[in-house]
Every structure is written in structure tokens, then in C-alpha cells.
Amino acid sequence: MYLKEVVCDNCGFGCDPGTPVTACPDCGSPLKLRYDFDRIEQAVNREELSDSGTERFREFLPLDDPPASLGEGATPVVGSSSLGGDLPGELYFKLEFVNPTGSFKDRGTVMTVSKACEWEVGAVADDSSGNAGASLAGYSAMAGLDCTVYVPASASGEKIVQVKSYGAELKEVPGPRERATDKIKEDTSGTDTYYASHNLSPYFPEGLKTIAYELSEEFGWNPPEHVVVPVGGGALLVGIHRGFRDLARLDWIDRIPRLHGVQVESCNPVVRAFENSWDRTRPTESKPTIAEGVHISNPERGKEILEAIRSTGGRALGVTESEVKEALRKLARKEGLFSEPTSAVPVAGLKRLSDKGAIGSGERVVIPITGSGLKDVEAWKDS
């Protein structure tokens, strides 16, 4: 492993990788991982990558032992057959719903569960609108860990069934999404249960870096000009940014794509911060949305999300509920992609990006289709 230390940029806290941590114990901020890139550069050559999936990029990952893998990663990229015709560039989809539990979250979960196994932690927990909880439950079942998942009472029934199917304990928390976060912090504080938060753990975004690695390789180490993602807690966008930054540091790619974050207008703290030139997000009132995966009113990684968007020349923009529903239908009826509503959020943002002149002629745009439509069948009943 080439991971050197775990650090907090906010207060200066640091610890070695053998210490189980979620957030900074001193100030509560998200932690970051620092690697020995000189050793990585000597150890790996992009022309000699081996294995497949997550294991293919093991030198870039924070693990001593082989990952507790279910075969995540190596997802296909397909060109748009219809929706790309409305753009001046080329549109592609990366099919993240083919991961083992049906969403991109598996890439991050394999890191947190693998670290829990290295630390010999016996129990893990997370709060989730559904996908992260289902992923943690599935990987915990495979690894032999006790798992508890806290979900808002409004979470989709399909995701709740999936969590239960793996034998995890489910705790439904009344009230807004944020209440589930408050409750799990109360319950796990001072216990031996590792809070494997996909919104806070420094290890979760590390698995999502592999999306950037795969995209770069799939496009012949000439990555697309744009990547457009839905933004809730922000781990997806942050992880993708870290991945491209790793490759640029090693001179495997000669530029980092513009990263664009799309939210729904009913819950858009990142958009508000971006438009007001704030350096971090601020709590905002929110309303329910069909895209429950982006329903987070003040993401823990708000500062890092904004840094990723701004440093790459990207944009943050909001879309309406009706635009998300229309994009959801178009994905299925024009592209043959049956996705959950959160996956349709960046698709809904494409026209706005194009209208703003953000996408140039011939430029390539990639959207990850983050979760299967089977995760939220209820959303399709009126479609």
C-alpha cells in the first residue's frame, strides 16, 4: 500500500492508516488521504495494468490486503443513440447500475468494508436514502460483518427490501433525510461500531476514483472533455476529481475534464454556493424530490465539491422536478436505459449546459448512470 497518512486540511489533525476514523475527531471535517506518488510512479505503468475491476488499480487504493470485492467496477461505456443529437458534442453513458448491488456506491463501499476488515472491526453502520445502505449491507454480508442501516422513513420500498435481504438491521428514522444522520451519530458515538459513512469516510471516495481511471483508459488515455454528475453528498464528484488529478500528476493524462454538478432546484445548496461565490455550502431549506439520492441540504463535502467544480472550469446548475421526470422517460424510451430518478438529474441538466455554451462542438460528454430503475419502481408508475 502506498498510503502514507490520513489528514485534516481544516485543523491539521493527522493519523496513520491503521486508525479507524470517519471524520476528523478534533473538528468534525472530512479527512483526506495522502499517498507516496514517487513510489507509485516507480511501481506502476499504465501500459502494464493487470487484473480487472477495482483490483486493476490497486496501487492507487488505500488497502493493505486484497479488497473484499464482489466484482465491482469495469462498467461499460456506451454512446448515446438519441439524446446526444441535441448537443454540439458527443454523449456517452457509463453504466454504473451494473455494479453488484445495482449502483455506483459499490465502488466506495468496497473500500470502507475492506478497511473495516483490516482494522478487525466487527460491526458497521451508515445512514442512507437507500443505495449506499443496500451496498453496505451486501458487502457486509459477504465479509461477515454486522451491519445496521439508518434510512429516512420516506426511502423507496425496493431499497429497503434490498437492505433487509442481506440480513442487515434496518432503522427507519421519521423526518427529513438529515435526521437519519443525526440519529446514527448519536447511536454509534462511543461504541465499537464503525460509522462507515459514504458522506464522510475518507475511504469511500477513494473507490470512486476508479471511475476516472476507467474513463481515461476507455478513451485511450485521452479523457472526455466533460463529466456531468448528480450531486447530493458529493462523494461521486469528489472521487472522480481525485482520480483524474491522480492521473494528471503521473502524466498519464494531459488534462482534467470539466466536472459539472447538477442538483434539483428543490434542494440545491451547491448551486446556491456556486452562484454566490461562497467557498463552502450553507444549510438550505429543501423540499421532497423524486431524486432522493441528491436530497442533502448541506453536504459534508461542500467545500471540496465546489473546489472540484471550479478548479476544472465546470458549472453547478439546478433542474426542475418536471425536467428530471422527462429525462427519466427519455433515458428509457430513447436510450434503452432503465434508471432510477437520480441518474436522470444530470441528463436533465444537459440542455442547460448546452444553452449556456459550456459544451463545444465535437467535445465528449460522459454521464454516469448511477443506479438501476429497479431501485425505485414507484417513480415509474406515472411515467
N, C-alpha and C positions, 0 to 999 in steps of 0.2 A: 504493500500500500504506500502511496506517495503523499498521503495527507499528513501535514505537519501539525496543525493546531486548529482549534475552534476559537473564534474571537468575536468580540462585540465592538463594532465600529463606534457605537454611541458612547460607551463609558470606559472602554479599554480592557474589559474582562477577557481572560483567556484561559483555556484548559486544554489538556491533551485529549486525543480522540477516544481514549478509553473511559472517559467520564460520561455517564448517561445525562444528557441535557436536552431540553426542549427549547426554552427561551433563555436569555441572559438571566442568571439568578440574582444579579445586582440591580438591573434597571428594567428588566422585562422585555427588552428589544429583541428582534430576531437576530440570531447568530449567523456568522459566515464561516466557511471552511477555507483554509489556506493550504495549498499544495506546493510541493517541490517541483516546479516546472523544469528546472535544469535536469533533474533525474528523469522526468517523464520524457523529455526530448531525447535523451540518450537511450531510453528503454523501448520506445515505440516508433514505428514508421508507418505512415498511412497506407503505404503500398503492401504492407505485410500484416494487416489486420486479420485475425483468425476468429474461429468460433462464430456465434450468432447471437442476436438479441442483446440483452443487457451485458452479457459476458464479453461481447465483442470489444467493448470499450473499457475493460476493467481497470486499465492504468489511470483512467480519469475519475474513477469512482472511489468512495471513501471506505472500502471494505478490505479487511484482512483475509477473510475466508471467501470461498465461492458464494454467490448470492443465493438466498432462499427463493429460488426462481420457480415460476410456473410457466415460463416461456414467453414472457412479455417482450415487447419491442419488435424490431424488424417489420413494422407495419407497412403496407403498400402505399404508394403514392399514385393517384390516378388523375388523368387530365379531365377537365370539365368537358362534358359533351354538349352543354347548352348554356348554362349561366355565364360562362366566360365570354360568350358572344356579346355581352353588354359592356365589356371592358375594352380599353385600348390595349391591354396586355394579355397574358396567358394565365389561366386559372387552373390550379391543381388542388386536390384534396388529399390530406394524409389521413388514412382510415384508422384512427386510434380506437374505434369501437371494437376492433378485432382482438384487442388485448384480452387476457384470460377472464377477467370479471366484467368485461364489456365497456371499459372506459380507459382513458389515458392515465388515470390515477394509479394503475398498476405499476407504472414505471417509477413513481415515487415511493409507493408502498413497499416495493421490494427492497429499497434502501433502508427504510425505518425498521422493517421486520428483521432484516439481516443484521442491522446494528443491535437490535434488542437481543438477538440470538448470541452475538458476540459478547455482549455485556452480561449474558446469562440472566436476563430479565424474564420473569415467568408470565407477566400479565401486561397487556397494553390496552389503551383506550383512545378514542378520538371522537370529536363532535363533527357532524357532517349532515349535509342536506340529503345524502344518500350514496353517491358514488364512492367517495373516499371511505365511508363506513363499510360498504359492501366489499371494497377492495381489501381493507384491513382485516375484515372478518375472514375472507377467503385465504389470504396469505397466512394469517394466524393459525387457521385450521391445519394448513399444510405443515407449518413449522411447529405445531404443538403448543402454541401459546394461548392462554386465556385472553379473551377479547370482550370488551364492552364498548358499545357504540351508542352515543347520545345523538338523537335526531330531533329536529323540531317536529311537533305533532302534525304539521302540515306536509311532511315529506311524502313523496309518492309511494303508493302501496307496493308497487313492484320492487322498489329498492328495499323497503322494509322486509318483504318476503325473502329477498336475496340475502340480506344480513342474517335473518333467522335461520336460513337454510344451512349456513356454515356452522351453526351451533353457538354463535356469539350471543351475549346478553344484550338485549336492546332496551334502551331507556328513552322513552318519548317525553320530550320536555314541552309543556304548553308555552305559548307566547312566540315572540319573534325569534328568528334564527340565532341572534346574539345570546339569547337566554340559554341555549344549549351549551354555548362556550362558557358562559359564567358558571353553569352547573357542573360541568366536568372539571373545571379548575377547582371548584370548591371540594368536589368529591375525591380528587386524586392528590390534592395537596397533602404532603406529609405521609403518603403511602408508598408502597413498593411498586405500584402500577406506573408504568412508563406512559406519559401523555404523548402519544405518537401523533401529534397534531400535524396534519397536512398543511395547515396555515402558518405554523410556527417552527416546526422542526427544521434544523439546518440541513438535515439529510434528505428530506423529501424532494426539494428542487433539484438535488444532485442527480436523481434518477431521471428527471425531466430534461436534463441536459442532453440525453441521448437522442431526443427528437432533433435537435440541431445537428448533432453528429450524423445522424442518418440522412437528413435532408441534404447536407453538404456532400455526403458520399453519393447519394442517389442522383444528384445533379452534377456529378463529375468534379466535385470539389469547387464548383462554381455555383454557390448557393443562390436561391431566388432573391429577387430584389426586395420583396415584401413578404412578411408573415403576419397574418391577421388572426387574433385570438380573442375569445371571450375572457373577460376579466371579472373575477369575484374576489377570492383571496389573493390571487396574483401569482401563485406558485408556478403556473404554466408559463406565463410570460417571462417571469424572472428566471426560471430554469432554462428556457430556450435562449435567453440573452446570455446567460453564463456559458452555455455550450458553444455558441458562436464566438464568444470572447475567448474561450479556451483555444479554439482552433486558430483564431487570428493571432493569438500570442505565439503559437507554434509555427506560424506562417503556412498552415495547411490551407487556409483560405485568405484571399487578399482584401476582403471587406466583410462587414457585418450587415445583414439585411435590415431594412427599416421595419421596426416592430410596432404594430398598431394594436391598441387595446379597445375593445368595444364593450359597452355596457348598455343596460336598458335604462331609459330615462327615469323610470320609477325608482331606481337605485343606482346612482351614478357618482359616487364620491371621487373616483379617479378622474372622470371627465370634468367635474367642478374644479378640482385642484389643478388639472392641466390648463383649463381655460383661464383660471385666475392667477396662474404663475406661482402657485404655492409650492413649497418644497416637499410637502407631505399631505396626505389626505386628512380630512377632518370629518368627524361624525356627521351624518346626514340623515334626515328623516327619509324613510323608504316605504313603499307600498308593495304589496304582493306582486309577484311576476310569474308568468308561466315558465320562465327560465330560472328555476330555483338554484341552479349551480352558480349564478352570478349575484345572488341576493345576499350581499355582505355590505353593510352600511359604512364600515370603517376598517378596511383591510389592514392586518398587522404589518404587511409588507408594503404599505402605501408609498413610503419614500423610495424604496427600491424599484417599485413598479414605474413611478414617474421618471426615475433616473434611466431606466431601460428604454422607455419610450423616447425621451428627449435626446439621450445620447446617440440614438440611432437615426434621428430625424423622423421618427414616427409620429402618430397622432392618437389622441384619445377621443372617442366620439360616442354619442348615445343614439339609440334607436328606440322606436315605439313598440308596444306590445303587438300592434297590428302588423308592423313590419316583420317582427320575429315570426309570427304565425304564417305570414305569406312566404317567408324564406324557408320555413319548415316544410310547407307543402311543396315548394319548388324543388327542394333537395330530393324529395321522394319522387315527384312526378316527372321531373326533367333530368335528374341525375341518377335515379335509382338508389338513393341513399336514405335509408330509414333511420333517422337520428332523433335524439332527444332534443327538446327546445333549446337548451344551452348551446348546442352545436350550431344552431341556426342564427345565433346572435351575430357572429362575425360576418356571416353571409348577408344578413340584413344591412350590415354596415358597408358593404362593397360599393353600392351606388353612391353613397355619400362621399366615400373616399375618391371615387372616380370623378364625381361632380366638383370636388374641391381641387382637382388636378393633381392629386397625390400619386396617381399611378400613370406612368408614362407609356408611350407606345412601345410594344414589344416586351415590356417588363413582366416578370413572372411573379405571380401571387400564390402563396400557399395558405390554405386554411385547414387546421386540424379538425376533423370531425370527432369530437371529444367523447361522445357516448352514444350507445345504441338507443333506438326508438323503443326497444323492448323495456327500457328502464322506466318509461313513463307513458304507458299506453293510454292513460286517461287524457293526456294532452291531445291525443289524436281523435278523440270521439266526435269532436265538432269540425274536424278538418276534411 
